[in-house]
Amino acid sequence: MCGIAGILEFDHDANVDPNVLRPMCEVMAHRGPDDDGFFLRGQIGLGMRRLSIVDLATGHQPISNEDGSLWIVFNGEIYNHRTLREQLITRGHQYRTQSDTETIVHLYEEYGKDCVQHLRGMFAFAIWDANRKSVFVARDRLGIKPLYYSLTPDRFLFGSEIKVLLAHPSVRAEFNSATLSEYLAFGYLSGEETFYAGLRKLMPGHWLEINERGDFRIERYWDLPSPTENVIHGDRAHDERYYVEGYRELLEGAVSSHLMSDVPLGVFLSGGLDSSAVAALMTRIRREPIQTFSVGYAEQTYSELPYARLVARHLGAEHHEVLVSCDDFFSVLPKLIWHEDEPIAWPSSVALFFVAELARANVKVVLTGEGSDETLAGYSRYAFTLKNVAFDRVYRGAVPSAVRKHLRDFIANSSWIAARTRRKLSHSFLGIDGESWISLYFDNFFSAFNQADQLALLTDECRDQVLGGSAYRNVLRYWEHSSGDLLQRLLYTDIKTYLVELLMKQDNMSMAASIESRVPFLDHVLVEWAMRVPARIQIQGTSGKRILKKAMEDLLPREIIHRTKLGFPTPWSGWLAGRQLDSIERLLLEPRSMRRGFFKKGSIERLFREHRVQYRDHYDRIWRLLNLELWHRVCVEGESHEWSGQFSDARSVSTT
């Protein structure tokens, strides 16, 4: 696991300055505190920071092929590298190390750009091809590892984090205002653009090639299987048992492969089904006690620690916990925004950082349960949407549009309805416009500020610049590209958008604590297999993830398998009261904030007023606005991201 960086100058007489490349790597030292390495030759410079996981003795990067015509920097893990190594040796390739990094070099020698098709793992890497005078960059299929780049007439830059690019003297941190609408809606950006003007991300399942003249090409090399492919496989003829047994076998294989390491491993254990399944399979494979790490809060309603303890006791694990307080949460927020280089989409990122820091004292690698919900229809919104669509079809057929609109307005504005009830009704077919897919799904489950909300919030000048359907442009591109039944289209869209943001959170928060996180549910072979499971087996009633529940019945307690999913909650909405709410409002209304010209002062004041009197529950909207302002201060204006005090009452304990 590493952080990587690189510079390709287009001026043939230019030489990459080590005093420029080195600071680009130093700014991400948290990603690789064990080692650094550099390759510089004229126009090209490659750099890396290493967190040593595999081949501790000889895995130093950059690594070259036999004759030094290829050089690579690599971030990630290739879980099938030993099998590939044997195949490549029989073809005459000579190895100098035991590392998976070197396998990628020889694969590129053998297959060129198609080398990515042979890799099973998580990766972002760059190869300098001296013969072609070009750089080849690739990112794993599902976006587990990040890769950002900048392309100007003078040079090409890339790095594992945006701050790596900002460390180059030619790059300025400037807000990409065109992204504001999508951020207000979703809290993240689902396309190639970033929050920074001129800086982009290489999308999952894509490679990029650029030569010394700046000739540039990007291609997608992988996509999820289409429903047509599913029919070819004959999946609709199989019964539930086939899918349960097949998924269990593949998942166990994925967990086993993800245990590849020369350093200690553990598991992030939330107490939910996904992480518990990973912990149970890891225990079964290793046949010895594993280490588990959990995070919770004093507020019991939001804490899943009792379930995590139950699983740890059941498995005989060495269990560790950390409690996070309100003060801890707010004090570390600017620092974590600096680590993400972006506003933080969900409060759960903060908890993830604290559990990663806890794990760092004991292990260097953790396995997590990320990815199961998006591939096995685990979120309640999938079943809810299927039912919402069915009810809405009847409702629209029986009730005139004028009456439906009147009822929507009543739910949205009546003072007779409490905030909690209003929120629930607003998510149903009664409170949304079923004729609009944007309203029925994206506004319903993702959007903090929908298009109408943004019209009321944004200043006239800002509205003219950023609105015009842009909030949903990227996500609708994936929706329109998807095919199959409704559930298949929902899963495809979420895997391409929502999941990528979750993985960015997972990567940045774990790497902020110098921990490598691995996601066995996102082994691409397992994902491809899961996408062939028919909707009738994925969801029954309001319950998703049916095949995983069945597959884990012999390994986990029933109360874990069938308990209601909480989804890594945080007490943010409860903390958003009293002095914290007052402080956030003052910050957002400061002259410094208002001078940005984004939001109407009266609209922000009204939002806080409605929240205080519980007329509307605006906790998600306040989170969006707070993070955007802190991001501007820390990442654009360079304000210190270090908190002012120490941890107030976060405390860690260990139990066996």
SEDO-236440 format. One record per residue (C-alpha): x negated, y negated, z negated. Coordinates in steps of 0.001 Angstrom, whole numbers, padded with zeros to 6 digits, always signed. Each point is the difference from the previous one (the first is absolute). Example, Ala and Ser with C-alpha at 12.3 -4.5 7.8 and 13.67 -1.06 7.14 Angstrom:
BEGIN
-012300+004500-007800
-001370-003440+000660
This chain:
BEGIN
+000000+000000+000000
-001413-003314+001046
+000590-003480+001208
-001279-000707+003494
-000847-003153+001942
-001485-000956+003338
-000957-002763+002423
-000348+000171+003785
-001347-003201+001540
+000834-000617+003678
-003051-002190+000623
-002657+002361+001377
-002748-002036-001636
+001655+000014-003425
-001217+002055-002922
+002342+000867-002863
-001258-001758-003120
-000383+002372-002988
+000651-002991-002256
+003481-000210+001552
+000796+003719+000066
-001170+000659-003546
+002472-002435-001673
+002803+001550+002054
-000779+003280-001724
-000669-001481-003426
+003480-001514-000182
+001444+003536+000029
-002517+001537-002407
+002929+001361-002023
+000731+002382+002891
-003482+001470-000206
-001964-000740-003180
-002431+002913+000487
-001923-000992+003122
-000202-002231+003047
-001506+000386+003450
-000591-001978+003190
-000812+000512+003662
-001063-003073+002004
-001198-000001+003573
+000309-003158+002051
+003660-000774+000655
+001374+002680-002315
+000067+000227-003773
+001718+002699-002086
+000283-000040-003780
+001645+002005-002750
+000535+000387-003739
+000153+003584-001247
+001960+001727-002729
-001818+003342-000023
+002464+002910+000144
-001383+002622+002427
-003676+000812+000656
-001304-002256-002758
-003652+000570+000910
-000121-000460+003786
+003299-001704+000897
-001484-003496+000228
+001441-002157+002816
-000279-001166+002732
-000655+003404+001587
-001223+000662+003563
+000027+002894+002421
-003166+001916+000901
-001529-002568+002355
+001231-003162-001740
+002271-001061+002865
+003109+000117-002220
+000401-001600-003426
+003040+000224-002254
+001478-001587-003129
+002952+001899-001427
+002627-000468-002709
+002055+003035-001009
-000136+003778-000204
+000170+002640+002742
+001478+003090-001639
-000697+002388+002890
-003607-001135+000489
-001544+003353-000975
+001982+001831+002677
-000871-002674+002554
-003636+000146-001080
-000220+003735+000761
+001550-000524+003430
-002351-002867+000831
-003113+001891-001107
+000912+002842+002345
+000123-002614+002779
-003579-001058-000754
+000470-002998-002274
-002618-000395-002715
+000887-001276-003478
-002223-001800-002479
+002579-000373-002802
+002945+001833-001562
+002322-002997+000370
+003290-000247+001885
-001245-003305+001431
-002570+001744+002164
+002680+002333+001370
+001829-002987+001502
-003164-001062+001838
-000437+003428+001577
+003704+000191+000851
-000341-003308+001847
-003016+001405+001875
+002073+003008+000997
+003425-001511+000710
-000422-003780+000246
+003088-001954-001021
+001970+003250-000343
-002049+000823-003097
+002855-001410-002095
+002298+002804+001139
-002167+002520-001859
-000110-001821-003341
+002188+001021-002933
-000257-002556-002768
+000063-003682-000812
-002416-002251+001826
-001045-003325+001401
-003331+000068+001798
-002089-001880+002543
-002579+001493+002369
-002619-002035+001865
-000697+001696+003331
-003374-001338+001164
+000268+001605+003432
+003383-001600+000730
-000815-003176-001961
+003386+000292-001674
+001658+000405-003392
+002671+002674-000494
+002286-000532-002999
+002778+002352-001169
+002553+000180-002800
+001745+003115-001325
+003424+001033+001235
+002124-001273-002887
-002015-003005-001171
-001435+001401-003234
-003219-001974+000480
+000017-003655+001103
-001888-001771+002792
+000108-003728+000835
-001699-001905+002804
-000597-003386+001578
-000651-000568+003703
-001196-003348+001358
-001882-000978+003185
-003234+000214-002021
+000267+003209-002017
+001936+002971-001319
+000192+000537-003775
+001548+002871-001932
+000340+001040-003626
+001890+002109-002512
+001458-003102-001636
+000969-003425+001279
-002379-001676-002455
-002837+001740+001876
+000874-001998+003119
+000451-003185-002016
-003563+000425-001294
-001305-000686+003521
-000866-003716+000325
+001988-000361+003240
+003324+001108-001560
+002353-002318-001885
+002869+001073-002245
+003006-001604+001665
+003639+001005-000537
+001658+001632+002984
+003328-001822-000427
+001671+002132+002670
+000054+002859-002533
+001959-001907-002658
+003441+001183+001093
-000927+003692-000006
-001681-000393-003382
+003052-001635-001566
+002150+002837+001300
-002166+003049-000701
-002893-001126-002183
-002512+001398+002502
-000900-000101+003696
+000650+003078+002115
-001796-001006+003202
-003584-000748+001033
-000025-003527-001408
-001201-000851-003490
+000717-002990-002231
-003197-001581+001389
-000090-001762+003363
-002255+001870+002427
-000473+003112-002154
+001718+003230+000983
+000268+003589-001138
-000601+003113+002059
+003265+001918-000209
+000213+003604-001245
-000578+002661+002639
-001890-002418+002270
-003562-000410+001209
-001780-003065+001293
-002966-000292+002361
-001926-003170+000768
-003226-000471+001947
-002829-002526-000166
+001844-002361+002387
+003159-000032-002126
+002050+002234+002309
+002606+001337-002358
+002408+002956-000026
+002402+001443-002608
+001893+003286+000393
+002343+002057-002125
-001257+003579-000286
+002721+001489-002270
+003686-000346-000732
+002584+001917-001989
+001594+002893+001885
+003191-000919+001836
+003341+001799-000460
-000509+001455+003497
-003139+001734-001259
+001970+001254-003010
+002560+001654+002266
-002818+001612+002006
-001251+001535-003252
+003472+001488-000516
+000301-001468-003493
+003769-000266-000096
+000274+003781+000019
-001854+000436-003310
+001557+000267-003439
-000966-001865-003171
-002294+002751-001265
-002191-000319+003100
-000592-003686-000672
-000535+000414-003743
-002585+002749+000391
-001720-001669+002938
-000258-003338-001770
-001316+001588-003211
-002731+001826+001912
-001108-003112+001881
+000147-002237-003074
-002078+002421-002041
-002548+000061+002820
-000053-003798+000125
-000554-000316-003751
-002767+002608+000173
-001790-001868+002788
+000300-003291-001908
-001978+001482-002901
-003185-000257+002095
-002395-001948-002244
-003381+000040-001711
+001356-002138-002874
+002862+000419-002547
+003622-000299+001184
+003308-000787-001693
+003649-000774+000784
+002083-003164-000346
+003017+001496-001796
+003178-002075-000101
+002213+002802-001273
+001978+000013+003238
+000306+002984+002286
-002667-001029+002527
-002993-000559-002279
+001107+002908-002210
+000011+002309+003038
-003547-001070+000877
-001147+000539-003608
+001656+003420-000155
-001553+001189+003254
-003398-001374-001009
+000221+001942-003285
+001023+003155+001855
-002896-000301+002459
-002734-000917-002496
+001238+002343-002776
-001270-002351-002677
+001301-003080-001847
+000135-003112+002160
-000144-003648-001042
+003157-002085+000391
+000440-003770-000310
+003213-001912-000654
+001112-003575-000590
+002968-001265-001991
+001504-002887-001909
+001296-000674-003492
+003391-000556+001660
+001245+003609-000031
+002637-000577+002700
-002774-000528+002538
-002542+002487-001307
-000337+003473+001496
-002642+001080-002504
+002238+002572-001753
+000419+001844+003313
-003719-000207+000769
-000778+001458-003435
+002473+002808+000599
-001708+000952+003267
-003490-000303-001512
+000951+002295-002905
+001632+002458+002378
-003189+000178+002086
-002431-000100-002941
-001620-003137+001387
-002333-002420-001745
+002301-003006+000050
-000862-003717-000210
+002335-002983-000290
-000151-003778+000116
+002671-002461-001144
+000380-003319+001809
+001521-003052-001650
+001616-003089+001465
-003138-002034-000755
-002225+002586+001688
+002218-000061+003051
-000048-003749+000534
-003642-000522-000935
-001319+002443+002609
+002339-000975+002844
-002308-002583+001686
-002880+002473-000057
+002087+002699+001678
+001211-002410+002669
-003685-000669+000730
-000598+003749+000299
+002934+000467+002396
-000877-003185+001959
+003763-000433+000286
+003007-000795-002155
+000882+003177-001901
+003169+001579+001351
+001085+001888-003139
-000655-000445-003749
-000935+003695-000210
-003386-000884+001551
-001003-001502-003341
+000764+003213-001870
-001914+001972+002610
-003110-002085-000641
+000146+000647-003755
+000313+003759+000418
-002867-000057+002524
-002198-001779-002542
+000962+002617-002564
-000944+002807+002382
-003344-001593+000854
-001327+000792-003472
+000457+003726+000690
+000013+000754+003751
-000897-001535+003370
+002783+001598+002072
+003743+000291-000607
+002761+001730+001922
+003374-001770+000206
+003568+000804+001056
+000304-002769+002589
+001784+000824+003238
+002517+002644-000993
+003005-002332-000101
-000555-001360+003504
-000548+003428+001572
+002614+002024-001933
+002770-002640-000326
-000537-000456-003733
+001258-003556-000435
+003660-000394-000952
+000337-002625+002729
-000046+002729+002661
+002993+001899-001367
+001673-003296-000917
-000422-001335+003529
+001412+003145+001586
+003085-000294-002205
+000194-003771+000406
+000063+000407+003776
+002715+002642-000203
+002206-002072-002353
-000627-003172+001986
+001160+001660+003202
+003380+000762-001605
+000180-003375-001762
-000634-002000+003167
+002575+002056+001858
+002690-000676-002611
-000661-003562-001237
+000014-003123+002234
-003314-001863+000323
+001405-003195-001593
+000987+001942-003127
-003380+001720-000148
-001784-003355+000242
+002204-001480-002745
-000860+002893-002309
-003730-000365+000742
+000182-003703-000859
+001897+000766-003212
-002630+002539-001103
-002818-002426+000820
+001436-003100-001673
+002675+000793-002579
-000806-001041-003570
+002245+002823-001232
-002608+002618+000955
-003013+000652-002253
-003484-000075+001543
-000564+003754-000355
+003400+000863+001492
-000508-002533+002796
-003342+001592+000851
+001529+003484+000245
+002984-001109+002071
-002302-001986+002280
-001764+003233+000923
+003207+001815+000937
+001976-000045+003239
+002346-002486-001729
-002704-002628-000477
-001969+000295+003242
+000824-000390+003660
+000134+003520+001371
-000031-001270+003565
-003619-001090-000501
-002645+002690-000481
-002353-002646-001404
+002582-000743-002697
+000914+003635-000637
-003524+001292-000646
-002789-002580+000006
+001864-002796-001796
+001575+002547-002276
-003090+001769-001332
-003060-002072+000878
+000763-003656+000479
-000377-002368-002943
+000835-002991+002202
+002121+000904+003006
+000345-002314+002972
+002810-002012-001614
-001951-000316-003267
-003023-001258+001902
+002039-002650+001767
+001018-001354-003406
-003492+000314-001541
-002359-001353+002667
-000554-003662+000739
+001207-001192+003393
-003553-000330+001330
-001051+003435-001213
+003202+001642+001211
-000576-001231+003534
-003505+001494-000045
+000627+003452-001451
+003583+001067+000683
+001552+001408+003142
+000488+003697-000740
-003648+000461-000969
+000722+001514-003432
+001124+003293+001526
-001963+000020+003249
-002650+002519-001023
+002190+002424-001913
+002654+000001+002733
-002674+000898+002535
-000541+003261-001880
+003723+000532-000498
+000662-000408+003719
-002875+002350+000857
+001365+002709-002319
+002370+002697+001200
+002083+002858-001308
+002720-000073-002628
+000394-002829-002504
-002153+001586-002701
-002848+000744+002418
+000027-003613+001148
-000002-001305-003576
-002963+002191-000948
-001964-000908+003131
+000469-003727-000598
-000923+000181-003691
-003104+002119+000657
-001199-002559+002538
+000702-003044-002201
+000891+000416-003685
-002346+002946-000603
-002975-001816+001543
+000429-002794-002550
+000268+002527-002851
-003255+001570+001148
-001710-003390+000129
+001109-000570-003596
-001247+003451-001004
-003376-000525+001676
-000676-003518-001261
+001116+000550-003576
-001997+003202-000391
-003062-001472+001708
+000251-003085-002219
-000918+002424-002783
-002537+001869+002208
+002210+003091+000170
+000707+002055+003118
+003667+000971+000367
+001130+002854+002224
+003494+000735+001327
+000503+003699+000844
+003668-000551+000958
-001354-001994+002964
-002152+002713+001502
+001079-000619+003601
+000699+003681+000723
+002313+000102-003020
+001712-003230+001084
+000562+001290+003527
+001532+003158-001428
+002232-001942-002413
+001339-002166+002816
+001430+003140+001616
+002248+000739-002992
+003646-000620+001012
+002060-002628-001837
+002425+002667-001238
-002867+001504-002027
-001807-003228-000923
+003047-001518-001740
+002971+001656-001668
+002498-002336-001617
-001957-002900-001481
-003164+002012-000625
-003077-000031+002227
-003310+001884-000089
+001933+003242-000255
-002726+002239+001424
-002631-001380-002404
+002300+000571-002972
+000598+003585+001097
-003701+000520+000688
-000977-001063-003531
+002538+002024-001987
-002601+002543-001144
-002548-002627-001091
+001861-002873-001717
+002678-000419-002675
+003532-000414+001319
+000404-003365-001757
-002905-001358+002078
+001176+001444+003305
+003563-001246-000258
-000277-003199-002021
+001057-003340+001466
-002806-001766+001839
-001118-003265-001653
-002607-000952+002601
-002898-001273-002151
+002057-002843-001539
-001382-003019-001851
+001803-002241-002518
-000484-002991+002317
+003671-000950-000041
+000037+000152-003805
-003227-001978-000317
+001422-002613+002347
+001609-001990-002788
-000780-002697-002519
-003459-001535+000139
-001143+002146+002953
+002916-001142+002129
-000591-003610-001002
-003709+000239+000830
+000646+001504+003426
+002556-002675+000852
-002419-002768-001026
-002745+001528+002118
+002233+000257+003084
+001204-003595-000417
-003420-001559-000597
-000907-002727+002527
-002821+002252+001212
+002513+002722+000848
+002580-002316+001513
-002586-001650+002257
-000267+003237+001975
+003319-001027+001515
+001535+003479+000082
+002937-000163-002375
+002679-002483-001008
-000388-001073-003603
+003754+000124-000564
+000213+003560+001300
-002681+001213-002404
+001648-001809-002918
+003357+001549+000892
-001569+003476+000203
-001402-000276-003530
+003220-001544-001326
+002114+002854+001377
-002417+002554-001441
+000074-001550-003481
+003787+000011-000270
+000114+003530+001512
+002134-001139+002901
-002410+001800+002334
-002913+002318-000647
-002916-001652+001832
-002903+001958-001502
-001200+001304+003386
+000196-003459+001587
-001927-001591-002865
-002662+002717+000338
-000410-000828+003709
-000371-003745-000628
-002392+000417-002926
-002317+002329+001910
-000088-002208+003072
-001002-003028-002064
-002668+001915-001948
-001340+001417+003271
-000385-003498+001427
-001900-001132-003067
-002295+003013-000337
-000541+001203+003576
+000391-003125+002122
-001132-002771-002348
-002633+002072-001828
+001251-000449-003564
-001509+002431-002520
+001849+003286-000231
-001380+000942-003413
+002493-000005-002868
-000567-002342-002910
+000140+002528-002806
-000637+003638-000836
+002540+002830+000049
+002409-000896-002756
+001450+003364-000968
-000708+002485+002783
-001212+003096-001748
-000981+003426+001214
+000297+003364-001716
-000849+003580+000861
+001916+003147-000857
-000653+003609+000796
